[in-house]
């Protein structure tokens, strides 16, 4: 099952996506320019193989739902995300706020 949920933040709105798979869930929150995701995201692979695309993404561990994704710290971020001011250790919510602020 796939569910999509609006995430209202002070700088605008992101979209939350949850994909229920056997024995796991993929949890993503996206804006027009970037996204954050659960531990299934391979940040190193994005930078190594797709670095030329400037993908703006961050990864958070121990995520089971959208609330976790917003509240937990980012464990790693792509080079593209770092260029936007998104850093490991900041919450997913703070990262999305930065993305939304740059889109305004």
C-alpha positions in Angstrom: 0.0 0.0 0.0 1.2 3.5 -0.8 -0.1 6.6 1.1 0.5 10.2 0.5 0.1 12.8 3.3 0.5 16.6 3.1 3.1 17.9 5.6 2.4 21.5 6.6 5.4 23.4 7.8 6.0 27.1 8.5 7.7 27.7 5.1 5.2 25.8 3.0 4.1 22.2 2.3 6.0 19.0 1.7 4.4 15.7 0.7 4.9 12.6 2.8 5.0 9.2 1.1 4.9 5.8 2.9 5.3 2.6 0.9 4.4 -0.5 2.9 6.4 -3.5 1.7 6.8 -7.0 3.2 8.6 -6.6 6.5 9.5 -3.0 6.0 8.3 0.5 5.1 9.8 3.2 2.9 9.2 6.6 4.4 9.9 9.8 2.3 9.1 13.5 2.7 9.7 15.5 -0.5 9.5 19.1 -1.7 10.0 20.3 -5.3 13.8 20.4 -5.0 14.8 17.6 -2.6 13.7 15.0 -0.2 14.5 13.2 3.1 14.1 9.4 3.5 14.4 6.5 5.9 17.6 4.4 6.1 16.9 2.7 2.8 18.4 5.7 1.0 22.0 5.1 -0.1 23.5 8.6 0.1 27.0 7.5 -0.8 25.7 5.8 -3.9 23.8 8.9 -5.0 26.9 11.0 -4.6 29.2 8.5 -6.3 27.1 7.5 -9.2 24.7 10.4 -9.7 26.7 13.3 -8.2 26.5 15.2 -11.5 22.8 15.5 -11.0 23.2 17.5 -7.7 20.5 15.4 -5.9 19.4 17.1 -2.7 18.6 14.3 -0.2 19.1 13.3 3.4 18.8 10.0 5.3 17.5 9.3 8.7 17.8 6.1 10.6 15.3 4.3 12.9 12.4 5.7 11.0 9.0 3.9 11.1 6.6 6.7 10.1 6.5 10.3 9.0 6.6 11.6 12.5 9.9 9.8 13.1 11.2 11.2 9.8 10.5 14.7 10.8 11.7 14.4 14.4 14.9 12.3 14.0 18.3 13.7 13.1 19.6 13.2 9.6 22.4 10.7 9.6 23.9 11.7 6.2 23.2 14.1 3.4 24.2 14.3 -0.3 26.7 16.9 -1.5 23.7 18.7 -3.1 21.9 18.9 0.2 25.0 20.2 2.0 25.3 23.0 -0.6 21.7 24.0 0.4 22.8 24.2 4.1 21.4 20.9 5.1 23.7 19.0 7.5 23.8 15.7 9.4 22.4 16.1 12.9 19.6 18.5 12.0 16.1 17.2 12.2 14.2 16.2 9.1 11.7 19.0 9.8 14.5 21.6 9.8 15.9 20.2 6.5 12.5 20.4 4.9 12.1 24.0 6.1 15.4 24.9 4.4 14.3 23.3 1.2 10.9 25.1 1.3 12.6 28.4 2.1 14.8 28.1 -1.0 11.8 27.3 -3.2 9.9 30.4 -2.2 
